[in-house]
């Protein structure tokens, strides 16, 4: 299903983007400054401290979709942390795995994620195991393995967002697990029962972020997608428009997460015969990103 694959492209980096969203709300220039600062720290910190600095730098590059620089920094961190604290090593490997999945390098991503999970299970790291399940759900969906994607997403939500009690997951981690579950249900069951986890994710987002923040905007976009697949095109049009407007403000046209969302939005506009709006989005995609989009009956059929 092409629509689910394109939508996944907008989701694989959610955990890192959610984590940066607070800083983006405060200052759009902060990430660039952080990168410069951590480049300096990483170059001059000794031993294990240097490993932690390279790891932080890698995540900053990953958030900016600078994957070559991120991989370089992750490789440095892996070399420096492999003889240190096992839980820290597993956390870093987990992050590195998500980078590979964002790039579509699923074999390398799975290797990292499986190694991270094994360490976490050996260390009885309950929260870390939940995060590994969450990222294995993401990886499975990228491989079009919908059954395992849904299974891992269910496990992750059960561990990270329990109905009772709290496992210590951050709000960003909870939102990510819930949105992955919604995406998994869309891929496996044409969005049956996908709205419930999105509503839970939205309640978390609205408690901590502004209406135009990335988390609120992205979940709004997903609510629109689910409404589309459930036949409510009017609600879908409004929610996807509001969502993409907020995402554009936070990420911009150079970020692959936003571009993936806009490709999906164009597909919706074409499929629902909103010709003028589809043409406007298509023109921006071509002009601002160089991306050639499909706008034909064949595309509409593939998307639906």
Secondary structure, DSSP 8 states (H G I E B T S, - for coil): -HHHHHHHHTTTTHHHHHHHHHHHHH-TTHHHHHHHHHHHHHHH--HHHHHHHHHHHHHHHHHTT-HHHHHHHHHHHHHHHTTS-HHHHHHHHHHHHHHHHHTT-HHHHHHHHHHHHHHHHHTT-HHHHHHHHHHHHHHHHHTT-HHHHHHHHHHHHHHHS-SSS-----HHHHHHHHHHHHHHHHHHHTTTTHHHHHHHHHHHHHHHS-TTSHHHHHHHHHHHHHHHHTT-HHHHHHHHHHHHHHHHHHH-TTSHHHHHHHHHHHHHHHHTT-HHHHHHHHHHHHHHH------SHHHHHHH-
